[in-house]
Amino acid sequence: GCTVKYSGYLGNWNKLFCSNGNSKYPRLMKLGKDITLWGLEIGLLSMTKGEAALLVLAPEYAYGQRGCPPSIPPNTTVLFKVEVLDFIDSEECDAFFELTCEQQDRLPLEKVLKVAATEREFGNYFFYKQRFRIAKDRYKRALSILGRSSSRKAEQSQINASKLLLFLNLSLTYLRLERADRALKYGELALEMDQGNAKALFRCGQACLYMREYSKSWDFLTRAQCIQPFNHDINNELKKLARYYKEYKEMEKEMCCRMFDPLNSYG
């Protein structure tokens, strides 16, 4: 799949007939499915992420003898300005998920890890486009194929490293979805694999603060601060926690005063 910024022209680059230039977040498209012009597909396959190009497509590589009325006349050469913003090769993933569970289990670990990494890449793409629900589903899809265990220490270490990244990504994604309980769950799963992971401790601290579990949040965040004492985000979160806790105690004190005030008024 790829995200492409494109503009299609007729004539001497003077008649625009299609464009997604106004889109802030162009959608991820599949070659051969969403992008069906033969010449455009060939051109994009020859490009790399971040590359821009001007493509001149003869009719046989574009809309053919019939054209595409009313926009494209018959036998028309069209011109495209294209820029590849992102490129993720999904072919191997698509083929993998078409297999049965038994067939997947028989594949080499290297292939499984590669598919999981690509799915995580898709998740990252959707996360940065702020499409958090889709990102969450892609991360979980990657996690679903990492259930196997290995008697070889090196292989198990590779599986755990891949799972750790996904746990951290899911924890952050659930924070964005305002599901702090789920964010805490995945943060704690990451800590089971790596007790000294500052990022996992930070995520758990953020989740507990969101749920107003101030004592637990303090514990997680101070542990993270011990590992990374100069981390700006951790220190800011601790300041936020102190402020929220102070406001909470003041509100609690005020409520107590209101409760006992009627009693005091009777002397």
Disulfide bonds with the S-S distance in Angstrom:
none
